[in-house]
């Protein structure tokens, strides 16, 4: 699907990172990062959108866009219990 967004030139030049990056790629990345944060996209979706090959690429993309997975004390306790069962 193609999406057209009208942005005034002066604002568009400020949004682009100044390194000649394509504004449409910036918009796609921002949209994908926000939709991942909201739970509407998952890691396989990001892999398809951007052609990522490794999970490190996906994690790097998320980190670059300040998207961090929620990690609770319950998550920590579950992991610690699993390690204890393994004798670690």
C-alpha positions in Angstrom: 0.0 0.0 0.0 1.3 3.5 -0.8 0.6 6.3 1.6 1.0 9.9 0.7 1.6 12.5 3.5 1.8 16.2 2.8 4.6 17.9 4.8 5.8 21.5 4.3 9.3 21.5 2.8 10.8 23.4 5.8 9.4 20.9 8.3 10.4 18.0 6.1 14.0 19.2 6.0 14.1 19.3 9.8 12.6 15.9 10.2 15.2 14.2 7.9 18.4 13.6 9.8 20.5 15.9 7.6 22.5 13.0 6.2 20.5 12.7 3.1 18.2 10.0 4.4 15.0 9.4 2.6 12.1 11.0 4.4 9.7 8.1 3.5 12.1 5.6 5.2 12.2 7.9 8.3 8.4 8.0 8.3 8.1 4.2 7.9 10.5 3.5 10.7 8.8 5.9 13.0 5.4 4.4 12.2 6.7 0.8 12.7 8.4 1.6 15.9 5.3 3.2 17.4 3.0 0.4 16.2 5.4 -2.1 17.8 5.3 -0.1 21.0 1.5 -0.2 20.9 1.5 -3.9 20.3 0.0 -3.7 16.8 3.2 -5.1 15.2 5.5 -7.9 16.3 9.1 -8.8 15.6 8.2 -11.0 12.5 6.4 -8.0 11.1 9.5 -5.8 11.6 11.6 -8.5 9.9 9.2 -8.4 6.9 9.0 -4.7 6.7 12.7 -4.0 6.8 14.2 -7.3 5.6 16.1 -8.0 8.8 17.9 -11.3 8.9 18.9 -11.5 12.5 17.2 -10.8 15.8 20.1 -8.5 16.6 19.1 -6.3 13.7 15.5 -6.1 15.0 16.8 -5.4 18.5 19.1 -2.7 17.2 16.2 -1.1 15.3 14.1 -1.1 18.4 16.9 0.4 20.5 17.6 3.1 17.9 14.0 4.1 18.2 13.9 4.0 22.0 11.5 1.0 22.1 12.2 -1.3 25.0 10.4 -4.4 26.0 8.7 -4.3 29.4 10.5 -6.5 31.9 8.8 -6.9 35.2 9.8 -8.4 38.5 7.6 -11.4 37.7 9.6 -11.9 34.5 12.8 -11.8 36.6 11.4 -14.3 39.1 10.4 -16.7 36.4 13.8 -16.6 34.8 15.6 -17.1 38.2 13.4 -20.0 39.0 14.2 -21.6 35.6 17.9 -21.1 36.3 17.6 -22.7 39.7 15.9 -25.7 38.2 18.8 -26.0 35.8 21.3 -25.8 38.7 22.7 -22.5 37.6 
